[in-house]
């Protein structure tokens, strides 16, 4: 992989792997919380082992 000078001094920090930094956590807006609740109410409750047996059978 060819890298330019900016890659060596910046993103890659003179290494073969990119340097990743953590992002600041964003607060969840109330609309996202409401959407999550609505979706959870619509999804059926399942038993995972039973689902796997149904798929495999």
PyMOL Python script that loads the backbone (N, CA, C, O; Angstrom):
from pymol import cmd

cmd.read_pdbstr("""\
ATOM      1  N   UNK A   1       0.850  -1.173   0.000  1.00  0.00           N
ATOM      2  CA  UNK A   1       0.000   0.000   0.000  1.00  0.00           C
ATOM      3  C   UNK A   1       0.894   1.234   0.000  1.00  0.00           C
ATOM      4  O   UNK A   1       1.791   1.358   0.834  1.00  0.00           O
ATOM      5  N   UNK A   2       0.655   2.119  -0.910  1.00  0.00           N
ATOM      6  CA  UNK A   2       1.443   3.343  -0.997  1.00  0.00           C
ATOM      7  C   UNK A   2       0.815   4.407  -0.103  1.00  0.00           C
ATOM      8  O   UNK A   2      -0.390   4.651  -0.156  1.00  0.00           O
ATOM      9  N   UNK A   3       1.645   5.029   0.709  1.00  0.00           N
ATOM     10  CA  UNK A   3       1.164   6.082   1.600  1.00  0.00           C
ATOM     11  C   UNK A   3       1.945   7.358   1.323  1.00  0.00           C
ATOM     12  O   UNK A   3       3.127   7.315   0.980  1.00  0.00           O
ATOM     13  N   UNK A   4       1.277   8.482   1.473  1.00  0.00           N
ATOM     14  CA  UNK A   4       1.963   9.751   1.287  1.00  0.00           C
ATOM     15  C   UNK A   4       2.511  10.256   2.620  1.00  0.00           C
ATOM     16  O   UNK A   4       2.319   9.613   3.653  1.00  0.00           O
ATOM     17  N   UNK A   5       3.184  11.392   2.603  1.00  0.00           N
ATOM     18  CA  UNK A   5       3.803  11.935   3.813  1.00  0.00           C
ATOM     19  C   UNK A   5       2.768  12.210   4.909  1.00  0.00           C
ATOM     20  O   UNK A   5       3.052  11.998   6.088  1.00  0.00           O
ATOM     21  N   UNK A   6       1.579  12.676   4.539  1.00  0.00           N
ATOM     22  CA  UNK A   6       0.535  12.957   5.538  1.00  0.00           C
ATOM     23  C   UNK A   6       0.143  11.684   6.281  1.00  0.00           C
ATOM     24  O   UNK A   6      -0.112  11.727   7.484  1.00  0.00           O
ATOM     25  N   UNK A   7       0.094  10.565   5.587  1.00  0.00           N
ATOM     26  CA  UNK A   7      -0.237   9.304   6.249  1.00  0.00           C
ATOM     27  C   UNK A   7       0.837   8.922   7.256  1.00  0.00           C
ATOM     28  O   UNK A   7       0.516   8.456   8.349  1.00  0.00           O
ATOM     29  N   UNK A   8       2.088   9.107   6.914  1.00  0.00           N
ATOM     30  CA  UNK A   8       3.179   8.723   7.812  1.00  0.00           C
ATOM     31  C   UNK A   8       3.187   9.568   9.082  1.00  0.00           C
ATOM     32  O   UNK A   8       3.486   9.063  10.164  1.00  0.00           O
ATOM     33  N   UNK A   9       2.861  10.842   8.952  1.00  0.00           N
ATOM     34  CA  UNK A   9       2.928  11.735  10.105  1.00  0.00           C
ATOM     35  C   UNK A   9       1.582  11.881  10.825  1.00  0.00           C
ATOM     36  O   UNK A   9       1.554  12.316  11.976  1.00  0.00           O
ATOM     37  N   UNK A  10       0.478  11.531  10.182  1.00  0.00           N
ATOM     38  CA  UNK A  10      -0.827  11.794  10.779  1.00  0.00           C
ATOM     39  C   UNK A  10      -1.571  10.541  11.167  1.00  0.00           C
ATOM     40  O   UNK A  10      -1.386  10.014  12.264  1.00  0.00           O
ATOM     41  N   UNK A  11      -2.403  10.067  10.282  1.00  0.00           N
ATOM     42  CA  UNK A  11      -3.312   8.974  10.585  1.00  0.00           C
ATOM     43  C   UNK A  11      -2.566   7.707  10.988  1.00  0.00           C
ATOM     44  O   UNK A  11      -2.982   7.023  11.923  1.00  0.00           O
ATOM     45  N   UNK A  12      -1.493   7.386  10.315  1.00  0.00           N
ATOM     46  CA  UNK A  12      -0.793   6.141  10.596  1.00  0.00           C
ATOM     47  C   UNK A  12       0.286   6.272  11.666  1.00  0.00           C
ATOM     48  O   UNK A  12       0.748   5.255  12.183  1.00  0.00           O
ATOM     49  N   UNK A  13       0.689   7.452  12.004  1.00  0.00           N
ATOM     50  CA  UNK A  13       1.658   7.652  13.074  1.00  0.00           C
ATOM     51  C   UNK A  13       2.930   6.826  12.899  1.00  0.00           C
ATOM     52  O   UNK A  13       3.464   6.291  13.870  1.00  0.00           O
ATOM     53  N   UNK A  14       3.408   6.724  11.679  1.00  0.00           N
ATOM     54  CA  UNK A  14       4.627   5.983  11.340  1.00  0.00           C
ATOM     55  C   UNK A  14       4.529   4.496  11.686  1.00  0.00           C
ATOM     56  O   UNK A  14       5.520   3.880  12.079  1.00  0.00           O
ATOM     57  N   UNK A  15       3.344   3.929  11.542  1.00  0.00           N
ATOM     58  CA  UNK A  15       3.118   2.510  11.797  1.00  0.00           C
ATOM     59  C   UNK A  15       2.372   1.900  10.623  1.00  0.00           C
ATOM     60  O   UNK A  15       1.976   2.595   9.687  1.00  0.00           O
ATOM     61  N   UNK A  16       2.188   0.590  10.690  1.00  0.00           N
ATOM     62  CA  UNK A  16       1.444  -0.091   9.643  1.00  0.00           C
ATOM     63  C   UNK A  16      -0.054  -0.033   9.857  1.00  0.00           C
ATOM     64  O   UNK A  16      -0.825  -0.268   8.926  1.00  0.00           O
ATOM     65  N   UNK A  17      -0.477   0.278  11.079  1.00  0.00           N
ATOM     66  CA  UNK A  17      -1.900   0.312  11.398  1.00  0.00           C
ATOM     67  C   UNK A  17      -2.347   1.742  11.689  1.00  0.00           C
ATOM     68  O   UNK A  17      -1.579   2.535  12.233  1.00  0.00           O
ATOM     69  N   UNK A  18      -3.589   2.072  11.327  1.00  0.00           N
ATOM     70  CA  UNK A  18      -4.077   3.426  11.634  1.00  0.00           C
ATOM     71  C   UNK A  18      -4.264   3.602  13.137  1.00  0.00           C
ATOM     72  O   UNK A  18      -4.513   2.638  13.860  1.00  0.00           O
ATOM     73  N   UNK A  19      -4.143   4.827  13.590  1.00  0.00           N
ATOM     74  CA  UNK A  19      -4.369   5.168  14.990  1.00  0.00           C
ATOM     75  C   UNK A  19      -5.813   5.616  15.122  1.00  0.00           C
ATOM     76  O   UNK A  19      -6.227   6.585  14.485  1.00  0.00           O
ATOM     77  N   UNK A  20      -6.580   4.916  15.946  1.00  0.00           N
ATOM     78  CA  UNK A  20      -7.984   5.249  16.147  1.00  0.00           C
ATOM     79  C   UNK A  20      -8.169   5.835  17.540  1.00  0.00           C
ATOM     80  O   UNK A  20      -7.674   5.289  18.526  1.00  0.00           O
ATOM     81  N   UNK A  21      -8.879   6.938  17.607  1.00  0.00           N
ATOM     82  CA  UNK A  21      -9.154   7.555  18.896  1.00  0.00           C
ATOM     83  C   UNK A  21     -10.651   7.472  19.174  1.00  0.00           C
ATOM     84  O   UNK A  21     -11.461   7.493  18.248  1.00  0.00           O
ATOM     85  N   UNK A  22     -11.009   7.380  20.426  1.00  0.00           N
ATOM     86  CA  UNK A  22     -12.415   7.259  20.819  1.00  0.00           C
ATOM     87  C   UNK A  22     -13.144   8.579  20.584  1.00  0.00           C
ATOM     88  O   UNK A  22     -12.574   9.660  20.731  1.00  0.00           O
ATOM     89  N   UNK A  23     -14.401   8.462  20.220  1.00  0.00           N
ATOM     90  CA  UNK A  23     -15.244   9.637  20.045  1.00  0.00           C
ATOM     91  C   UNK A  23     -15.962   9.929  21.355  1.00  0.00           C
ATOM     92  O   UNK A  23     -16.154   9.040  22.185  1.00  0.00           O
ATOM     93  N   UNK A  24     -16.357  11.191  21.529  1.00  0.00           N
ATOM     94  CA  UNK A  24     -17.141  11.560  22.701  1.00  0.00           C
ATOM     95  C   UNK A  24     -18.525  10.950  22.585  1.00  0.00           C
ATOM     96  O   UNK A  24     -19.100  10.907  21.497  1.00  0.00           O
ATOM     97  N   UNK A  25     -19.067  10.476  23.706  1.00  0.00           N
ATOM     98  CA  UNK A  25     -20.395   9.878  23.711  1.00  0.00           C
ATOM     99  C   UNK A  25     -21.450  10.969  23.571  1.00  0.00           C
ATOM    100  O   UNK A  25     -21.398  12.004  24.236  1.00  0.00           O
ATOM    101  N   UNK A  26     -22.399  10.706  22.693  1.00  0.00           N
ATOM    102  CA  UNK A  26     -23.511  11.630  22.521  1.00  0.00           C
ATOM    103  C   UNK A  26     -24.703  11.128  23.314  1.00  0.00           C
ATOM    104  O   UNK A  26     -24.933   9.922  23.404  1.00  0.00           O
ATOM    105  N   UNK A  27     -25.458  12.046  23.886  1.00  0.00           N
ATOM    106  CA  UNK A  27     -26.683  11.672  24.590  1.00  0.00           C
ATOM    107  C   UNK A  27     -27.723  11.232  23.578  1.00  0.00           C
ATOM    108  O   UNK A  27     -27.808  11.784  22.481  1.00  0.00           O
ATOM    109  N   UNK A  28     -28.525  10.218  23.956  1.00  0.00           N
ATOM    110  CA  UNK A  28     -29.589   9.754  23.069  1.00  0.00           C
ATOM    111  C   UNK A  28     -30.760  10.715  23.166  1.00  0.00           C
ATOM    112  O   UNK A  28     -31.204  11.044  24.266  1.00  0.00           O
ATOM    113  N   UNK A  29     -31.267  11.169  22.023  1.00  0.00           N
ATOM    114  CA  UNK A  29     -32.431  12.052  22.066  1.00  0.00           C
ATOM    115  C   UNK A  29     -33.672  11.272  22.501  1.00  0.00           C
ATOM    116  O   UNK A  29     -33.746  10.062  22.286  1.00  0.00           O
ATOM    117  N   UNK A  30     -34.638  11.946  23.105  1.00  0.00           N
ATOM    118  CA  UNK A  30     -35.862  11.264  23.548  1.00  0.00           C
ATOM    119  C   UNK A  30     -36.572  10.531  22.408  1.00  0.00           C
ATOM    120  O   UNK A  30     -37.187   9.489  22.636  1.00  0.00           O
ATOM    121  N   UNK A  31     -36.495  11.059  21.197  1.00  0.00           N
ATOM    122  CA  UNK A  31     -37.160  10.406  20.064  1.00  0.00           C
ATOM    123  C   UNK A  31     -36.541   9.040  19.783  1.00  0.00           C
ATOM    124  O   UNK A  31     -37.251   8.123  19.371  1.00  0.00           O
ATOM    125  N   UNK A  32     -35.243   8.883  19.996  1.00  0.00           N
ATOM    126  CA  UNK A  32     -34.598   7.589  19.791  1.00  0.00           C
ATOM    127  C   UNK A  32     -35.047   6.593  20.848  1.00  0.00           C
ATOM    128  O   UNK A  32     -35.282   5.424  20.544  1.00  0.00           O
ATOM    129  N   UNK A  33     -35.166   7.048  22.075  1.00  0.00           N
ATOM    130  CA  UNK A  33     -35.644   6.186  23.158  1.00  0.00           C
ATOM    131  C   UNK A  33     -37.073   5.730  22.874  1.00  0.00           C
ATOM    132  O   UNK A  33     -37.406   4.562  23.079  1.00  0.00           O
ATOM    133  N   UNK A  34     -37.910   6.638  22.408  1.00  0.00           N
ATOM    134  CA  UNK A  34     -39.292   6.297  22.059  1.00  0.00           C
ATOM    135  C   UNK A  34     -39.324   5.290  20.918  1.00  0.00           C
ATOM    136  O   UNK A  34     -40.073   4.314  20.968  1.00  0.00           O
ATOM    137  N   UNK A  35     -38.521   5.521  19.897  1.00  0.00           N
ATOM    138  CA  UNK A  35     -38.457   4.606  18.759  1.00  0.00           C
ATOM    139  C   UNK A  35     -38.008   3.215  19.199  1.00  0.00           C
ATOM    140  O   UNK A  35     -38.573   2.213  18.760  1.00  0.00           O
ATOM    141  N   UNK A  36     -37.011   3.151  20.051  1.00  0.00           N
ATOM    142  CA  UNK A  36     -36.528   1.863  20.559  1.00  0.00           C
ATOM    143  C   UNK A  36     -37.643   1.112  21.281  1.00  0.00           C
ATOM    144  O   UNK A  36     -37.819  -0.091  21.085  1.00  0.00           O
ATOM    145  N   UNK A  37     -38.387   1.820  22.110  1.00  0.00           N
ATOM    146  CA  UNK A  37     -39.497   1.210  22.849  1.00  0.00           C
ATOM    147  C   UNK A  37     -40.569   0.695  21.894  1.00  0.00           C
ATOM    148  O   UNK A  37     -41.069  -0.417  22.066  1.00  0.00           O
ATOM    149  N   UNK A  38     -40.924   1.492  20.893  1.00  0.00           N
ATOM    150  CA  UNK A  38     -41.948   1.081  19.929  1.00  0.00           C
ATOM    151  C   UNK A  38     -41.518  -0.157  19.142  1.00  0.00           C
ATOM    152  O   UNK A  38     -42.329  -1.051  18.898  1.00  0.00           O
ATOM    153  N   UNK A  39     -40.272  -0.210  18.753  1.00  0.00           N
ATOM    154  CA  UNK A  39     -39.760  -1.368  18.006  1.00  0.00           C
ATOM    155  C   UNK A  39     -39.762  -2.608  18.887  1.00  0.00           C
ATOM    156  O   UNK A  39     -40.172  -3.680  18.443  1.00  0.00           O
ATOM    157  N   UNK A  40     -39.307  -2.476  20.132  1.00  0.00           N
ATOM    158  CA  UNK A  40     -39.289  -3.619  21.042  1.00  0.00           C
ATOM    159  C   UNK A  40     -40.688  -4.172  21.286  1.00  0.00           C
ATOM    160  O   UNK A  40     -40.856  -5.384  21.423  1.00  0.00           O
ATOM    161  N   UNK A  41     -41.694  -3.300  21.343  1.00  0.00           N
ATOM    162  CA  UNK A  41     -43.072  -3.741  21.552  1.00  0.00           C
ATOM    163  C   UNK A  41     -43.601  -4.527  20.356  1.00  0.00           C
ATOM    164  O   UNK A  41     -44.453  -5.400  20.523  1.00  0.00           O
ATOM    165  N   UNK A  42     -43.109  -4.230  19.154  1.00  0.00           N
ATOM    166  CA  UNK A  42     -43.602  -4.901  17.948  1.00  0.00           C
ATOM    167  C   UNK A  42     -42.888  -6.223  17.673  1.00  0.00           C
ATOM    168  O   UNK A  42     -43.442  -7.087  16.994  1.00  0.00           O
ATOM    169  N   UNK A  43     -41.690  -6.393  18.180  1.00  0.00           N
ATOM    170  CA  UNK A  43     -40.952  -7.625  17.925  1.00  0.00           C
ATOM    171  C   UNK A  43     -41.482  -8.751  18.800  1.00  0.00           C
ATOM    172  O   UNK A  43     -41.761  -8.548  19.982  1.00  0.00           O
ATOM    173  N   UNK A  44     -41.619  -9.932  18.220  1.00  0.00           N
ATOM    174  CA  UNK A  44     -42.101 -11.050  19.034  1.00  0.00           C
ATOM    175  C   UNK A  44     -41.024 -11.534  19.997  1.00  0.00           C
ATOM    176  O   UNK A  44     -39.831 -11.441  19.710  1.00  0.00           O
ATOM    177  N   UNK A  45     -41.454 -12.045  21.127  1.00  0.00           N
ATOM    178  CA  UNK A  45     -40.536 -12.651  22.089  1.00  0.00           C
ATOM    179  C   UNK A  45     -40.210 -14.047  21.577  1.00  0.00           C
ATOM    180  O   UNK A  45     -41.119 -14.822  21.280  1.00  0.00           O
ATOM    181  N   UNK A  46     -38.930 -14.378  21.471  1.00  0.00           N
ATOM    182  CA  UNK A  46     -38.550 -15.688  20.948  1.00  0.00           C
ATOM    183  C   UNK A  46     -37.609 -16.391  21.910  1.00  0.00           C
ATOM    184  O   UNK A  46     -36.934 -15.766  22.728  1.00  0.00           O
ATOM    185  N   UNK A  47     -37.587 -17.693  21.786  1.00  0.00           N
ATOM    186  CA  UNK A  47     -36.647 -18.518  22.520  1.00  0.00           C
ATOM    187  C   UNK A  47     -35.545 -18.880  21.521  1.00  0.00           C
ATOM    188  O   UNK A  47     -35.812 -19.575  20.540  1.00  0.00           O
ATOM    189  N   UNK A  48     -34.321 -18.423  21.752  1.00  0.00           N
ATOM    190  CA  UNK A  48     -33.245 -18.602  20.782  1.00  0.00           C
ATOM    191  C   UNK A  48     -32.993 -20.067  20.422  1.00  0.00           C
ATOM    192  O   UNK A  48     -32.895 -20.370  19.233  1.00  0.00           O
ATOM    193  N   UNK A  49     -32.884 -20.984  21.370  1.00  0.00           N
ATOM    194  CA  UNK A  49     -32.682 -22.382  20.987  1.00  0.00           C
ATOM    195  C   UNK A  49     -33.820 -22.916  20.103  1.00  0.00           C
ATOM    196  O   UNK A  49     -33.577 -23.674  19.164  1.00  0.00           O
ATOM    197  N   UNK A  50     -35.046 -22.520  20.406  1.00  0.00           N
ATOM    198  CA  UNK A  50     -36.184 -22.958  19.588  1.00  0.00           C
ATOM    199  C   UNK A  50     -36.078 -22.391  18.171  1.00  0.00           C
ATOM    200  O   UNK A  50     -36.353 -23.096  17.200  1.00  0.00           O
ATOM    201  N   UNK A  51     -35.688 -21.149  18.052  1.00  0.00           N
ATOM    202  CA  UNK A  51     -35.513 -20.531  16.738  1.00  0.00           C
ATOM    203  C   UNK A  51     -34.440 -21.268  15.943  1.00  0.00           C
ATOM    204  O   UNK A  51     -34.628 -21.530  14.755  1.00  0.00           O
ATOM    205  N   UNK A  52     -33.316 -21.607  16.578  1.00  0.00           N
ATOM    206  CA  UNK A  52     -32.247 -22.303  15.882  1.00  0.00           C
ATOM    207  C   UNK A  52     -32.700 -23.689  15.413  1.00  0.00           C
ATOM    208  O   UNK A  52     -32.324 -24.133  14.328  1.00  0.00           O
ATOM    209  N   UNK A  53     -33.502 -24.365  16.226  1.00  0.00           N
ATOM    210  CA  UNK A  53     -34.021 -25.674  15.818  1.00  0.00           C
ATOM    211  C   UNK A  53     -34.983 -25.529  14.647  1.00  0.00           C
ATOM    212  O   UNK A  53     -34.981 -26.369  13.747  1.00  0.00           O
ATOM    213  N   UNK A  54     -35.800 -24.490  14.639  1.00  0.00           N
ATOM    214  CA  UNK A  54     -36.711 -24.256  13.525  1.00  0.00           C
ATOM    215  C   UNK A  54     -35.949 -23.975  12.230  1.00  0.00           C
ATOM    216  O   UNK A  54     -36.317 -24.478  11.168  1.00  0.00           O
ATOM    217  N   UNK A  55     -34.895 -23.179  12.318  1.00  0.00           N
ATOM    218  CA  UNK A  55     -34.103 -22.839  11.139  1.00  0.00           C
ATOM    219  C   UNK A  55     -33.360 -24.066  10.632  1.00  0.00           C
ATOM    220  O   UNK A  55     -33.297 -24.297   9.424  1.00  0.00           O
ATOM    221  N   UNK A  56     -32.799 -24.849  11.535  1.00  0.00           N
ATOM    222  CA  UNK A  56     -32.019 -26.020  11.146  1.00  0.00           C
ATOM    223  C   UNK A  56     -32.904 -27.153  10.627  1.00  0.00           C
ATOM    224  O   UNK A  56     -32.446 -27.998   9.858  1.00  0.00           O
ATOM    225  N   UNK A  57     -34.169 -27.173  11.047  1.00  0.00           N
ATOM    226  CA  UNK A  57     -35.052 -28.289  10.701  1.00  0.00           C
ATOM    227  C   UNK A  57     -35.752 -28.082   9.442  1.00  0.00           C
ATOM    228  O   UNK A  57     -36.531 -28.938   9.020  1.00  0.00           O
TER     229      UNK A  57
END
""", "prot")
cmd.dss("prot")
cmd.show_as("cartoon", "prot")
cmd.util.cbc("prot")
cmd.orient("prot")
